[in-house]
Amino acid sequence: MSKQHLVAVVGAGPAGIYGTRKLVEARHRVVLLNRDIKPGGLAEYGIFVDKEKMKTGLRKQFKKILADPKVFYLGHVTVGQNQALTLDEFKTMGFGAIVVAAGAQGTKKLGIEGEDCVGVYHAKDVVYHFNSLPPFSERNFEIGRRVAIIGMGNVMVDIANWLLNHKKIDQVVVVARRGPLEKAYDDSEFEVIERYLDNADMKQEIDRIAPQLSAVGQNVEEITKKFVKAGEPAEGRRLTFRYLCSPTKVIANSQNRVAALEAEENEMVLQDGRTVAKGTGKMRRIDVDCVIYAIGDQVDASLGLPYSRGAFVTNPEKLPGDPNPAAYQPYDPETKRVLDGIFVAGWSRNASVGLVGVAKQDAERGMKVVNEYLSSKEGLPSGEMEARIEALIDGLKKKGVSVVTKEDIELLESAEHEEARARKTWDFKYTSDQKMLEVIAARKATR
Ligand SMILES: Cc1cc2nc3c(=O)[nH]c(=O)nc-3n(C[C@H](O)[C@H](O)[C@H](O)COP(=O)(O)OP(=O)(O)OC[C@H]3O[C@@H](n4cnc5c(N)ncnc54)[C@H](O)[C@@H]3O)c2cc1C
């Protein structure tokens, strides 16, 4: 009995690509479908633009995995309801398993008044914009000179880095529900924006919230020593923090553009040993002309898996095994059954959690579950697999999808490298799908 299977992996970010490696190691063939033309996901389009060593290293690893003849990369193909392919269509195509590793493409809102006005953005859209991912790369973001970033994680740092070091705006105001010690960013990441910190303002802010910090047993003196440094903000650009503030309203001007952010001041209380923000009813106004939500993402419900509150629903049972297989199995709460043959991994399983290494580890554990599942099923002969892949590509082409293969990606990348060399930069990316497709077609024509 043949044990080799055809597996569809949806999403060629770190989870999809490292997961693919585990599947081909088990001698399965993988059709890797990716919404973006280029592979890499947030490693390509999220990790900050100047992290050359990290980006180049990851690209090399991804290239090596994709080069395996058992991997069929199909870029520029979106899977989901009303898209090029639905998950239901897949089920009829002879795939032994389908792995959804499409990241967390949905955006979270706060649900406050005014958040639909011009100048309110989601961090991921902004990050995609400055990392040159179409169509965000082509979209106009009305940034202005003073920007509030809501949230205090590493994504906030990346956005502040872009705003202060690249866009050279006047001020970034970080708005956080809790206090300085509850920051989620890493100090090593923060270094790129530290020189803009308005230390006098930080001192004032810590003095303002000192009673609330003391109330939960935090040492104000130590916090001041840790967070207030010497010196003026570099080049007159300021980075300030407004702690213990929960946004309640975006105040728009007469052109429906951001004029200010209204926030409720909080106190902190201890709950099960951790600090929790609690509104005081006292409002404050923060004058800004742009608001960026850096509060994490949620999965994309339109993929067509059972969905609840920003996440795909997975099997609630604790099944025996390490890793726990249930955690990777989408689950229909109505029928109380797992979706046979479908799995989730990476940020599609656990949105906005962890660095590339975490997504990699999650995918590797998940593929152990998938390989185990496949080992009990009859596989497909190799000729049959090829016929099914061809039928899939033909079907996509008939639907008018310009499918991009890994050979196409090589042509595109060679053109981008040449352009980068000509511009004397380490990296260059074409910023529209149309341009990328044209470049690929032109290179093919001259071969
Ligand atoms: C702003 C930012 C900065 C970061 N910086 C770092 C860093 O410096 N270092 C680090 O280690 N980690 C960093 N991370 C974390 C890291 O990027 C993630 O851990 C990792 O990329 C998650 O991998 P993933 O494959 O689950 O999802 P993603 O990387 O999001 O990949 C998802 C893939 O799925 C595809 N896709 C989406 N929807 C569909 C669909 N419907 N059909 C087909 N394909 C689809 C997308 O095109 C994409 O290629 C950063 C994250 C962010 C948001």
The ligand as an SDF file (V2000), in Angstrom:
LIG
                    3D

 53 58  0  0  0  0  0  0  0  0999 V2000
    5.4390   43.5770   12.3770 C   0  0  0  0  0  0  0  0  0  0  0  0
    6.0280   42.2440   12.6960 C   0  0  0  0  0  0  0  0  0  0  0  0
    7.3900   42.1560   12.8820 C   0  0  0  0  0  0  0  0  0  0  0  0
    7.9730   40.9220   13.1950 C   0  0  0  0  0  0  0  0  0  0  0  0
    9.3190   40.8790   13.3890 N   0  0  0  0  0  0  0  0  0  0  0  0
    9.8930   39.6930   13.7040 C   0  0  0  0  0  0  0  0  0  0  0  0
   11.3050   39.6200   13.8980 C   0  0  0  0  0  0  0  0  0  0  0  0
   12.0190   40.6220   13.8180 O   0  0  0  0  0  0  0  0  0  0  0  0
   11.8380   38.3950   14.1940 N   0  0  0  0  0  0  0  0  0  0  0  0
   11.0740   37.2630   14.2730 C   0  0  0  0  0  0  0  0  0  0  0  0
   11.6040   36.1630   14.5200 O   0  0  0  0  0  0  0  0  0  0  0  0
    9.7220   37.3170   14.1220 N   0  0  0  0  0  0  0  0  0  0  0  0
    9.1210   38.5040   13.8330 C   0  0  0  0  0  0  0  0  0  0  0  0
    7.7680   38.5670   13.6710 N   0  0  0  0  0  0  0  0  0  0  0  0
    6.9530   37.3360   13.8660 C   0  0  0  0  0  0  0  0  0  0  0  0
    6.9530   36.4290   12.6310 C   0  0  0  0  0  0  0  0  0  0  0  0
    6.8350   37.1870   11.4780 O   0  0  0  0  0  0  0  0  0  0  0  0
    5.8320   35.4040   12.7800 C   0  0  0  0  0  0  0  0  0  0  0  0
    6.1180   34.6110   13.9210 O   0  0  0  0  0  0  0  0  0  0  0  0
    5.6910   34.4380   11.6000 C   0  0  0  0  0  0  0  0  0  0  0  0
    5.8250   35.0940   10.3650 O   0  0  0  0  0  0  0  0  0  0  0  0
    4.3390   33.7020   11.6400 C   0  0  0  0  0  0  0  0  0  0  0  0
    4.3570   32.7460   10.6110 O   0  0  0  0  0  0  0  0  0  0  0  0
    3.0600   32.1430    9.8900 P   0  0  0  0  0  0  0  0  0  0  0  0
    3.5990   31.3200    8.7720 O   0  0  0  0  0  0  0  0  0  0  0  0
    2.2000   31.5060   10.8830 O   0  0  0  0  0  0  0  0  0  0  0  0
    2.2480   33.3990    9.2980 O   0  0  0  0  0  0  0  0  0  0  0  0
    2.6460   34.4730    8.2070 P   0  0  0  0  0  0  0  0  0  0  0  0
    4.0770   34.8300    8.2920 O   0  0  0  0  0  0  0  0  0  0  0  0
    1.6680   35.5720    8.3470 O   0  0  0  0  0  0  0  0  0  0  0  0
    2.4280   33.7470    6.8020 O   0  0  0  0  0  0  0  0  0  0  0  0
    1.1510   33.5050    6.2810 C   0  0  0  0  0  0  0  0  0  0  0  0
    1.2310   33.2260    4.7900 C   0  0  0  0  0  0  0  0  0  0  0  0
   -0.0620   32.7940    4.3700 O   0  0  0  0  0  0  0  0  0  0  0  0
   -0.4200   33.4110    3.1510 C   0  0  0  0  0  0  0  0  0  0  0  0
   -1.8860   33.5240    3.1160 N   0  0  0  0  0  0  0  0  0  0  0  0
   -2.6690   34.2770    3.9040 C   0  0  0  0  0  0  0  0  0  0  0  0
   -3.9560   34.0860    3.6300 N   0  0  0  0  0  0  0  0  0  0  0  0
   -3.9960   33.1800    2.6240 C   0  0  0  0  0  0  0  0  0  0  0  0
   -5.0570   32.5830    1.9050 C   0  0  0  0  0  0  0  0  0  0  0  0
   -6.3320   32.8650    2.1660 N   0  0  0  0  0  0  0  0  0  0  0  0
   -4.7550   31.7090    0.9060 N   0  0  0  0  0  0  0  0  0  0  0  0
   -3.4550   31.4190    0.6260 C   0  0  0  0  0  0  0  0  0  0  0  0
   -2.4160   31.9580    1.2980 N   0  0  0  0  0  0  0  0  0  0  0  0
   -2.6850   32.8210    2.3060 C   0  0  0  0  0  0  0  0  0  0  0  0
    0.2920   34.7560    3.1730 C   0  0  0  0  0  0  0  0  0  0  0  0
    0.5010   35.1850    1.8310 O   0  0  0  0  0  0  0  0  0  0  0  0
    1.5910   34.4190    3.9230 C   0  0  0  0  0  0  0  0  0  0  0  0
    2.6070   34.0740    2.9990 O   0  0  0  0  0  0  0  0  0  0  0  0
    7.1600   39.7680   13.3340 C   0  0  0  0  0  0  0  0  0  0  0  0
    5.7720   39.8740   13.1390 C   0  0  0  0  0  0  0  0  0  0  0  0
    5.2070   41.0950   12.8240 C   0  0  0  0  0  0  0  0  0  0  0  0
    3.7270   41.2100   12.6340 C   0  0  0  0  0  0  0  0  0  0  0  0
  1  2  1  0
  2  3  1  0
  2 52  2  0
  3  4  2  0
  4  5  1  0
  4 50  1  0
  5  6  2  0
  6  7  1  0
  6 13  1  0
  7  8  2  0
  7  9  1  0
  9 10  1  0
 10 11  2  0
 10 12  1  0
 12 13  2  0
 13 14  1  0
 14 15  1  0
 14 50  1  0
 15 16  1  0
 16 17  1  0
 16 18  1  0
 18 19  1  0
 18 20  1  0
 20 21  1  0
 20 22  1  0
 22 23  1  0
 23 24  1  0
 24 25  2  0
 24 26  1  0
 24 27  1  0
 27 28  1  0
 28 29  2  0
 28 30  1  0
 28 31  1  0
 31 32  1  0
 32 33  1  0
 33 34  1  0
 33 48  1  0
 34 35  1  0
 35 36  1  0
 35 46  1  0
 36 37  1  0
 36 45  1  0
 37 38  2  0
 38 39  1  0
 39 40  1  0
 39 45  2  0
 40 41  1  0
 40 42  2  0
 42 43  1  0
 43 44  2  0
 44 45  1  0
 46 47  1  0
 46 48  1  0
 48 49  1  0
 50 51  2  0
 51 52  1  0
 52 53  1  0
M  END
$$$$
